[in-house]
Amino acid sequence: MKYMGHKGKLLNFLGDILIAESKNSRSIADPFCGSGAVSWFLAENTQKSIVSGDLQEFAICRAAAVTQRTAPIDAIKIYKPWLKRAHRLLSKITEKFPNAESSVEPDPNKTDNIIRLVLRSRVFCETVLPEILKGLRRQFPMTKAYGGHYFSPLQALLLDSLRSTLPTNEQERSVALAALIETASRCAASPGHTAQPFQPTTTSAKYILEAWQRPIDRLLIEATTAISLKHASLVGRATTGDFMATINSLEEGDLVFADPPYSDVHYSRFYHVLETLVKGVEIEVTGRGRYPDITERPSSRFSLKAQSKFAASDLIETCFNKKLGLVLTFPSGNASNGLSAQDFIQMGKNRYSSIEQYEVSSDFSTLGGNSKSRSARLMCQESIVCFRL
Ligand SMILES: C[S@@+](CC[C@H](N)C(=O)[O-])C[C@H]1O[C@@H](n2cnc3c(N)ncnc32)[C@H](O)[C@@H]1O
């Protein structure tokens, strides 16, 4: 899954380090688990129990789908009946619009046509659909908040239908929800995250059409199949919450892999669409990004410049006091939240008996541009730092 700052691309090197550093640990924690890429890797490649945490609920659903299961699961048994249930629900809506399936096909070379389609779709989702959906007594948060923006009306209705017809068996439901998150993230008409959808302008209209034509069913089957094959050796835990709660749940000798935010913009601003999907409850949204109210979006001390140093020091101090090993990834140079890998190293210096720093080149997201550069991606040195007791 595309995720800002995800460490999937570093796992060739980082994975070996985590395996070596955890050789005497019973559990390994991933308290900033994000896309779940590292939690999944650790679950599949170690005999340890993986303890995942994140402020965002969708991140926990992703991690849990693999770390809490110790055998593969039959994907066909999940998606066949699930797609059937969802399409049955969807057809109760589309049967009221006999040509709905064919209406999203303007000539991709005629920008004016695409723009008109997008604007019509927005009006349709805001004014026509809500009346029809009322009768179904279900929640349609994706359609009402994001239909005509991040998703075509039909995509949004299908995502809602899939969300409200998830399997009831716990393990099947967990895999299904993780696959649904991945599918929504791959279909969103936005640049890799969901801070703002593409707007129907002369330059961006074609990207909207291209995203709206992405096949939800096929992507869902692919994601379900891939996730269902992955599993852990030991059952892990995955809990939504602050990193301190995850770390405090560990035992002496366990290992923490810490990949905290480096940006002064909160992650929750960029991933609210996936969070809404997981919660499955209708919300009020505002602004170009169609954001839920700020009080509904988790805020991180790591993304507040005035607090980021205290958060970093809590991380180092708590790991040390609880006698936990720590592997940290962080940009080597100054990041926009005011921290660098060196700050963490300084904090650990008089505590941990050995600190080893590796540097790797990485391009990282500036979360849509920063004060120095409007480019959304920058090359940087990323540090992997091992703090040993
Ligand atoms: C750099 S990303 C982690 C990426 C992840 N390692 C991956 O490979 O996808 C940082 C994550 O920390 C989460 N986060 C931010 N502040 C947090 C906090 N105080 N406690 C727990 N998680 C937090 C964000 O939601 C985000 O998912």
PDBQT file of the ligand as one rigid body, heavy atoms in Angstrom, charges set to zero:
ROOT
HETATM    1  C1  LIG A 401       6.578   7.428   9.456  1.00  0.00    +0.000 C 
HETATM    2  S1  LIG A 401       4.979   6.774   9.698  1.00  0.00    +0.000 S 
HETATM    3  C2  LIG A 401       5.300   5.066   9.987  1.00  0.00    +0.000 C 
HETATM    4  C3  LIG A 401       5.404   4.293   8.724  1.00  0.00    +0.000 C 
HETATM    5  C4  LIG A 401       5.495   2.796   8.942  1.00  0.00    +0.000 C 
HETATM    6  N1  LIG A 401       6.723   2.406   9.607  1.00  0.00    +0.000 N 
HETATM    7  C5  LIG A 401       5.374   2.072   7.604  1.00  0.00    +0.000 C 
HETATM    8  O1  LIG A 401       6.330   1.350   7.214  1.00  0.00    +0.000 OA
HETATM    9  O2  LIG A 401       4.352   2.224   6.938  1.00  0.00    +0.000 OA
HETATM   10  C6  LIG A 401       4.533   7.347  11.297  1.00  0.00    +0.000 C 
HETATM   11  C7  LIG A 401       3.227   6.775  11.839  1.00  0.00    +0.000 C 
HETATM   12  O3  LIG A 401       3.134   7.192  13.210  1.00  0.00    +0.000 OA
HETATM   13  C8  LIG A 401       1.780   7.398  13.533  1.00  0.00    +0.000 C 
HETATM   14  N2  LIG A 401       1.805   8.268  14.746  1.00  0.00    +0.000 N 
HETATM   15  C9  LIG A 401       2.013   9.588  14.830  1.00  0.00    +0.000 A 
HETATM   16  N3  LIG A 401       2.078   9.983  16.111  1.00  0.00    +0.000 NA
HETATM   17  C10 LIG A 401       1.908   8.890  16.881  1.00  0.00    +0.000 A 
HETATM   18  C11 LIG A 401       1.856   8.652  18.281  1.00  0.00    +0.000 A 
HETATM   19  N4  LIG A 401       1.991   9.646  19.155  1.00  0.00    +0.000 N 
HETATM   20  N5  LIG A 401       1.657   7.391  18.719  1.00  0.00    +0.000 NA
HETATM   21  C12 LIG A 401       1.481   6.371  17.829  1.00  0.00    +0.000 A 
HETATM   22  N6  LIG A 401       1.514   6.538  16.477  1.00  0.00    +0.000 NA
HETATM   23  C13 LIG A 401       1.721   7.776  16.009  1.00  0.00    +0.000 A 
HETATM   24  C14 LIG A 401       1.188   8.019  12.289  1.00  0.00    +0.000 C 
HETATM   25  O4  LIG A 401      -0.204   7.811  12.242  1.00  0.00    +0.000 OA
HETATM   26  C15 LIG A 401       1.956   7.271  11.174  1.00  0.00    +0.000 C 
HETATM   27  O5  LIG A 401       1.226   6.157  10.745  1.00  0.00    +0.000 OA
ENDROOT
TORSDOF 0
